[in-house]
Amino acid sequence: MERLARLLLLLYPSSFRRRFEREWQEIASWHRERLAGARFGRTRLAAVLLMDTLRAAPTAYGDVLVSGHPYLGSVGQDLRHAVRGLRRGPLFAAAAVVSLGVGIGSNTAIFSVANAVLLQPLPYPDADRLAIVWNEFASSGQSRLPLSPVEVAELADEPGLFEDVGGVWATSVTVLDHEDRLIQVPAGRVTPSFFSVLGVEPALGRTFVADAREGRRPMGVVISHELWTGALGGDANILGRTVRVDGATVDVVGVLPEGLKLHFPPDGSIPERLDVYSSLPWDLRSLPPALHYLRVIGRLSPGMDLDRAQRGVDNAAERARATYAELAARAARPPGRRGSVPSAGVRQRGEPGAGESVRPPEGDGRQIVAGG
């Protein structure tokens, strides 16, 4: 047993052995005398010495690590005290570990959301110039609604307000994959300039602007990088290839960058990823003016401040009402009350809009709430 005690002592750091070798030998001798004559005494003695070493050796190395540093030394002492206390109360230890795990997990999740929503800028060029435009029908108490194609066109025509405006409507389509299976994927109908508003260039091919401006029909579809490499098999000759979407045959004209996400607030009902995009016609005024289904984002003109942007959106909405009878009828109020003149609330991240809670776009950027 003396040989075993000497071998176990070698597991301690050299500084510990120099200081406490004598005490260690005395402790080993005490255990040996205590267990002398007991049943399985040698085996029990070996187990006791081994357990003592496994408990004490890590602490001894910790003391060596923090020696000379008073702060780390106190931390090591606190940790040793905590470990002893937890060992004495295993149920409390389990409850503490579970509570810490839940708390850390919740804080991590909250930070992840806050980081994505409030702290990180949108992953688009000049993201601080992007603004979401909402519709608000005060006469019926409805707010944060989509816009009609006509209203989008009027916004785009407002002098000096936006460099460009884009809209998207989220839906779903069925696609025939490379194994001839029908799968359902999220899809979007967008205005031709939607991707140029975001500043997104396709990884392959083109988007819709040129085709729509020249009136080409059909314009084909733009697909996500994930749909291309996944369900469509990563075909290197994907551009110009025909795919079946909702039973119709269409050409793939572009593939978007890998990992592209759309960042609309949750109540916008626009998923982060859409896999198939098709385009509305270039002339949005040719579409029914009273159907409101487009979630709209615009890129403000350089130097455009918030007050001027608000006035510009108000002017565009009023012009749309005056021009299109369907919009004016929808906005009509009972006699004796002032008509529901379109208004706008423009705000940057963290500023409350009129009558609304603070909910900025996903990431940095601005919102415009256009009343209707």
C-alpha positions as CSV (number, residue, x, y, z in Angstrom):
1,M,0.0,0.0,0.0
2,E,2.9,2.4,0.6
3,R,3.9,1.9,-3.0
4,L,0.3,2.7,-4.2
5,A,0.3,5.8,-2.0
6,R,3.6,7.0,-3.6
7,L,2.3,6.3,-7.1
8,L,-0.9,8.3,-6.4
9,L,1.1,11.2,-5.0
10,L,2.7,11.5,-8.5
11,L,-0.7,12.5,-9.8
12,Y,-0.4,15.8,-7.9
13,P,1.6,18.8,-9.2
14,S,5.2,19.0,-8.1
15,S,4.7,22.0,-5.9
16,F,1.9,20.2,-4.1
17,R,4.2,17.1,-3.5
18,R,7.0,19.3,-2.1
19,R,4.7,21.0,0.3
20,F,2.3,18.2,1.4
21,E,4.2,14.9,0.8
22,R,4.6,14.3,4.6
23,E,0.9,15.1,5.3
24,W,-0.1,12.8,2.4
25,Q,1.9,9.9,3.9
26,E,0.3,10.5,7.3
27,I,-3.2,10.4,5.8
28,A,-2.4,7.2,4.0
29,S,-1.0,5.7,7.2
30,W,-4.2,6.7,9.1
31,H,-6.4,5.1,6.5
32,R,-4.2,2.0,6.6
33,E,-4.5,1.7,10.4
34,R,-8.2,2.3,10.4
35,L,-8.9,-0.4,7.9
36,A,-6.4,-2.9,9.3
37,G,-8.0,-6.2,9.9
38,A,-11.3,-5.2,8.2
39,R,-12.8,-7.4,5.6
40,F,-11.4,-6.6,2.2
41,G,-9.2,-4.0,4.0
42,R,-6.6,-3.7,1.3
43,T,-9.1,-3.3,-1.4
44,R,-11.1,-0.7,0.6
45,L,-7.8,1.2,1.4
46,A,-6.9,1.3,-2.3
47,A,-10.4,2.6,-3.1
48,V,-10.2,5.3,-0.4
49,L,-6.8,6.6,-1.5
50,L,-7.8,6.6,-5.2
51,M,-11.1,8.5,-4.5
52,D,-9.2,11.1,-2.4
53,T,-6.7,11.6,-5.2
54,L,-9.4,12.0,-7.8
55,R,-11.2,14.6,-5.7
56,A,-8.1,16.6,-4.6
57,A,-5.7,16.4,-7.5
58,P,-7.8,18.7,-9.9
59,T,-8.1,21.3,-7.1
60,A,-4.4,21.2,-6.6
61,Y,-3.8,21.9,-10.2
62,G,-6.3,24.7,-10.1
63,D,-4.4,26.2,-7.2
64,V,-1.2,26.1,-9.2
65,L,-2.9,27.7,-12.2
66,V,-4.3,30.7,-10.2
67,S,-1.4,31.1,-7.8
68,G,-0.1,34.6,-7.8
69,H,-3.3,36.0,-9.1
70,P,-5.6,37.1,-6.2
71,Y,-8.7,37.4,-8.4
72,L,-8.4,34.0,-9.9
73,G,-7.4,32.6,-6.6
74,S,-10.7,33.8,-5.0
75,V,-12.6,32.4,-8.0
76,G,-11.0,29.0,-7.5
77,Q,-11.9,29.1,-3.8
78,D,-15.5,30.0,-4.6
79,L,-15.7,27.2,-7.1
80,R,-14.4,24.7,-4.7
81,H,-16.9,25.8,-2.1
82,A,-19.7,25.6,-4.6
83,V,-18.8,22.1,-5.7
84,R,-18.7,20.9,-2.1
85,G,-22.1,22.5,-1.4
86,L,-23.6,20.9,-4.6
87,R,-22.2,17.6,-3.7
88,R,-23.9,17.7,-0.3
89,G,-27.3,18.6,-1.8
90,P,-27.7,16.7,-5.1
91,L,-31.4,17.6,-5.5
92,F,-30.6,21.3,-5.2
93,A,-27.7,20.8,-7.6
94,A,-30.0,19.2,-10.2
95,A,-32.5,22.1,-9.8
96,A,-29.8,24.7,-10.1
97,V,-28.4,23.1,-13.2
98,V,-31.8,22.9,-14.9
99,S,-32.6,26.5,-14.0
100,L,-29.3,27.7,-15.3
101,G,-29.8,25.7,-18.5
102,V,-33.3,27.2,-19.1
103,G,-32.1,30.7,-18.3
104,I,-29.1,30.5,-20.5
105,G,-31.1,29.0,-23.3
106,S,-33.8,31.7,-23.1
107,N,-31.3,34.5,-23.0
108,T,-29.5,33.0,-26.0
109,A,-32.7,32.8,-27.9
110,I,-33.8,36.3,-27.0
111,F,-30.4,37.7,-28.0
112,S,-30.4,35.8,-31.2
113,V,-33.8,37.3,-32.1
114,A,-32.8,40.8,-30.9
115,N,-29.5,40.6,-32.8
116,A,-31.2,39.7,-36.0
117,V,-34.1,42.1,-35.6
118,L,-32.6,45.1,-33.9
119,L,-28.8,45.1,-34.0
120,Q,-27.7,43.6,-37.3
121,P,-28.2,45.7,-40.4
122,L,-30.2,44.3,-43.3
123,P,-28.0,42.2,-45.6
124,Y,-28.6,44.6,-48.6
125,P,-26.5,47.5,-50.0
126,D,-27.3,50.8,-48.4
127,A,-29.9,49.1,-46.1
128,D,-30.6,52.4,-44.2
129,R,-32.4,53.7,-47.3
130,L,-34.9,50.8,-47.4
131,A,-38.4,51.5,-46.2
132,I,-41.4,49.3,-45.8
133,V,-44.7,50.9,-46.9
134,W,-48.0,49.8,-45.2
135,N,-51.6,50.7,-46.0
136,E,-54.0,51.8,-43.3
137,F,-57.8,52.2,-43.7
138,A,-58.8,54.4,-40.9
139,S,-62.5,54.3,-41.8
140,S,-62.6,50.6,-41.1
141,G,-60.0,50.4,-38.4
142,Q,-57.6,48.3,-40.4
143,S,-53.9,48.9,-40.4
144,R,-50.6,47.4,-41.6
145,L,-52.3,46.2,-44.8
146,P,-50.8,45.5,-48.2
147,L,-51.0,48.0,-51.1
148,S,-52.6,47.6,-54.5
149,P,-50.5,47.6,-57.7
150,V,-51.9,51.1,-58.6
151,E,-50.7,52.5,-55.3
152,V,-47.2,51.0,-55.9
153,A,-47.1,52.7,-59.3
154,E,-48.1,56.0,-57.8
155,L,-45.4,55.7,-55.1
156,A,-42.8,55.0,-57.9
157,D,-44.0,58.1,-59.8
158,E,-43.8,60.5,-56.8
159,P,-40.9,62.9,-57.7
160,G,-37.8,62.4,-55.6
161,L,-39.3,60.1,-53.1
162,F,-38.0,56.7,-54.0
163,E,-35.3,55.5,-56.4
164,D,-37.5,52.5,-57.0
165,V,-40.3,50.6,-55.3
166,G,-40.9,46.9,-55.3
167,G,-43.8,44.7,-54.1
168,V,-44.2,41.0,-53.3
169,W,-47.1,38.7,-52.7
170,A,-46.4,35.3,-51.1
171,T,-48.1,32.2,-52.2
172,S,-47.1,28.6,-52.9
173,V,-46.8,26.5,-56.0
174,T,-46.1,22.8,-56.9
175,V,-42.9,22.0,-58.7
176,L,-41.9,18.8,-60.5
177,D,-38.4,18.0,-59.0
178,H,-35.5,16.2,-60.7
179,E,-37.0,12.8,-59.6
180,D,-40.4,13.6,-61.2
181,R,-42.0,14.1,-57.8
182,L,-44.4,16.9,-57.1
183,I,-43.4,19.1,-54.2
184,Q,-45.0,22.2,-52.8
185,V,-42.7,25.2,-52.3
186,P,-43.2,28.8,-51.2
187,A,-43.4,31.3,-54.1
188,G,-43.7,35.0,-54.7
189,R,-45.3,37.2,-57.3
190,V,-43.2,40.3,-57.5
191,T,-43.0,43.6,-59.3
192,P,-40.3,43.6,-62.0
193,S,-38.0,45.8,-60.0
194,F,-38.3,44.0,-56.7
195,F,-34.8,42.6,-56.7
196,S,-33.2,45.8,-57.9
197,V,-34.8,47.7,-55.0
198,L,-33.1,45.3,-52.6
199,G,-29.8,45.6,-54.5
200,V,-29.8,41.8,-55.1
201,E,-28.0,40.5,-58.1
202,P,-28.7,37.0,-59.4
203,A,-26.0,34.3,-59.0
204,L,-26.9,33.1,-62.5
205,G,-28.9,34.6,-65.3
206,R,-31.1,37.7,-64.9
207,T,-34.2,38.9,-63.0
208,F,-37.3,40.5,-64.5
209,V,-36.6,44.2,-65.2
210,A,-35.5,43.9,-68.9
211,D,-38.0,41.3,-69.9
212,A,-40.9,43.2,-68.3
213,R,-39.9,46.5,-69.7
214,E,-39.7,45.0,-73.2
215,G,-43.0,43.2,-72.7
216,R,-41.7,39.7,-73.2
217,R,-44.2,37.0,-72.5
218,P,-43.8,34.7,-70.8
219,M,-41.1,36.1,-68.6
220,G,-40.1,32.8,-66.9
221,V,-39.2,32.3,-63.3
222,V,-36.3,33.1,-61.0
223,I,-35.6,30.4,-58.4
224,S,-33.7,30.3,-55.1
225,H,-30.2,28.8,-54.9
226,E,-31.6,26.2,-52.5
227,L,-34.3,25.0,-54.9
228,W,-31.7,24.8,-57.7
229,T,-29.2,22.7,-55.8
230,G,-31.8,20.6,-53.9
231,A,-35.1,19.7,-55.7
232,L,-33.8,20.5,-59.1
233,G,-30.6,18.5,-58.7
234,G,-28.1,21.4,-59.2
235,D,-28.3,21.1,-63.0
236,A,-25.4,23.2,-64.4
237,N,-27.5,24.0,-67.4
238,I,-30.4,25.3,-65.4
239,L,-30.7,28.6,-67.3
240,G,-33.2,28.2,-70.1
241,R,-34.3,24.8,-68.7
242,T,-38.1,24.3,-68.6
243,V,-39.6,23.3,-65.3
244,R,-43.2,22.5,-64.5
245,V,-44.8,24.9,-62.0
246,D,-48.4,24.4,-61.1
247,G,-48.8,22.2,-64.1
248,A,-47.5,24.8,-66.6
249,T,-44.1,24.7,-68.3
250,V,-41.9,27.8,-67.7
251,D,-38.3,28.7,-68.3
252,V,-35.8,29.4,-65.6
253,V,-34.2,32.7,-66.3
254,G,-32.3,33.3,-63.1
255,V,-30.9,31.8,-59.9
256,L,-30.7,33.9,-56.7
257,P,-27.6,34.1,-54.4
258,E,-27.2,31.3,-51.9
259,G,-28.7,32.1,-48.5
260,L,-30.8,35.0,-49.7
261,K,-33.5,35.9,-47.1
262,L,-36.4,38.4,-47.2
263,H,-36.7,40.5,-44.0
264,F,-40.3,41.6,-43.5
265,P,-41.9,41.9,-40.1
266,P,-43.9,38.8,-39.1
267,D,-47.3,40.3,-39.7
268,G,-46.3,41.0,-43.3
269,S,-46.8,37.2,-43.9
270,I,-43.7,37.0,-46.2
271,P,-41.5,34.0,-45.4
272,E,-37.8,34.5,-45.2
273,R,-37.2,32.3,-48.2
274,L,-39.3,32.0,-51.3
275,D,-38.2,29.4,-53.9
276,V,-40.0,30.4,-57.1
277,Y,-40.5,34.0,-58.2
278,S,-42.7,35.1,-61.1
279,S,-43.2,38.7,-62.3
280,L,-46.2,41.0,-62.5
281,P,-46.4,43.1,-65.7
282,W,-44.3,46.2,-66.1
283,D,-47.5,48.4,-66.2
284,L,-48.9,47.9,-62.7
285,R,-51.8,50.2,-63.6
286,S,-53.1,47.5,-65.9
287,L,-54.0,45.4,-62.9
288,P,-57.2,45.7,-60.8
289,P,-56.7,48.8,-58.7
290,A,-58.8,47.8,-55.7
291,L,-57.1,44.5,-54.8
292,H,-54.6,45.0,-52.1
293,Y,-52.1,42.2,-51.9
294,L,-48.6,43.6,-52.3
295,R,-46.1,44.0,-49.4
296,V,-44.0,46.9,-50.5
297,I,-40.5,48.0,-49.9
298,G,-38.9,51.1,-51.4
299,R,-35.4,52.5,-51.7
300,L,-35.5,56.1,-50.6
301,S,-33.8,58.7,-52.8
302,P,-30.4,59.9,-51.5
303,G,-30.8,62.7,-49.0
304,M,-34.5,62.0,-48.5
305,D,-35.4,62.8,-44.8
306,L,-38.3,61.3,-42.9
307,D,-40.6,64.3,-43.0
308,R,-40.3,64.7,-46.8
309,A,-40.8,61.0,-47.2
310,Q,-44.0,61.2,-45.2
311,R,-45.4,64.0,-47.3
312,G,-44.4,62.2,-50.5
313,V,-46.3,59.0,-49.5
314,D,-49.3,61.1,-48.6
315,N,-49.3,62.8,-52.0
316,A,-49.0,59.5,-53.8
317,A,-51.9,57.9,-51.9
318,E,-54.1,61.0,-52.5
319,R,-53.3,61.0,-56.2
320,A,-54.2,57.3,-56.4
321,R,-57.6,58.0,-54.7
322,A,-58.4,60.9,-57.0
323,T,-57.5,58.9,-60.1
324,Y,-59.1,55.5,-59.4
325,A,-62.8,55.4,-58.4
326,E,-62.4,52.0,-56.7
327,L,-59.9,53.3,-54.3
328,A,-61.9,56.4,-53.5
329,A,-65.0,54.3,-52.9
330,R,-63.2,52.1,-50.5
331,A,-61.9,55.1,-48.6
332,A,-65.3,56.9,-48.3
333,R,-66.5,57.9,-44.9
334,P,-70.0,58.6,-43.6
335,P,-71.5,62.1,-44.3
336,G,-70.2,64.8,-42.0
337,R,-66.8,63.2,-41.4
338,R,-63.7,64.2,-43.2
339,G,-62.6,61.7,-45.9
340,S,-59.9,59.2,-45.0
341,V,-57.0,61.0,-46.6
342,P,-54.0,58.8,-47.0
343,S,-51.4,59.5,-44.4
344,A,-48.0,58.2,-43.6
345,G,-45.9,57.4,-40.6
346,V,-42.2,57.2,-41.4
347,R,-39.9,56.0,-38.7
348,Q,-36.4,54.7,-38.2
349,R,-35.6,51.7,-36.0
350,G,-36.7,52.3,-32.4
351,E,-39.0,55.2,-33.1
352,P,-42.7,54.6,-32.5
353,G,-45.1,55.4,-35.4
354,A,-48.3,57.2,-34.8
355,G,-50.7,54.8,-33.1
356,E,-48.4,51.8,-33.6
357,S,-46.2,49.8,-31.4
358,V,-42.5,49.8,-32.2
359,R,-41.8,47.0,-34.7
360,P,-39.1,47.8,-37.2
361,P,-38.4,45.7,-40.3
362,E,-36.3,42.6,-39.6
363,G,-32.9,44.3,-39.1
364,D,-32.1,47.9,-39.8
365,G,-34.1,50.2,-42.0
366,R,-37.3,52.2,-41.9
367,Q,-41.0,51.9,-42.2
368,I,-43.6,54.0,-43.9
369,V,-47.3,53.5,-42.9
370,A,-49.5,54.7,-45.6
371,G,-53.0,55.4,-44.5
372,G,-55.9,54.6,-46.7
